[in-house]
Structures are given as C-alpha cells and as structure tokens.
Amino acid sequence: MTISIPAALARQVDRIARKEGRTRSELLREAFRQYAARLERWDRLLVEARRGLPVRRLSESEVARIVKEDRRGRAAR
C-alpha cells in the first residue's frame, strides 16, 4: 500500500518515529489502530445512547448553549 501525505505531516511523522525509535510504517499502523478503535468506541456509545435516551429535538441555539456550558465547566476544572 502506498499513501501520500503533505510534506509537513511527513516531517512530523519522521520526527516522532525517530524520537520513539520506530519506523514510519510502525507509527502509522499504530495511529490507524488507535483511530479505528476510537471510531468503534464512538459507534458503540452512540448505539447505547440511542437505546437509552429519549429522543429530544434541540434547536441550534440550545446545542450551542449546551456546548458552551460544557466548555466552561471543563475550563473551570
């Protein structure tokens, strides 16, 4: 398999690979494994959330307010 990535990203990959004593391939395989695992966790969470939560339609302004409150709470910690 061959992939193309921007030069700046390739330099980052090389720098991290050198720092960790790994090859590019090892580093990118691990990155993909973690990415795929995270997607699977999100999929499972969404399935569980849909099963257990009542459907509630939120307006765009309600979503913005909830996100803003959450971010403030995280920043205060």
MOMOMO-V227538 format. One record per helix or strand. SS is the DSSP state (A for helix, B for strand). FROM is the first residue (numbers start at 1). LEN is the number of residues. If there is no record, write none. Layout:
ss=SS from=FROM len=LEN
ss=SS from=FROM len=LEN
This chain:
ss=A from=7 len=14
ss=A from=24 len=29
ss=A from=60 len=17
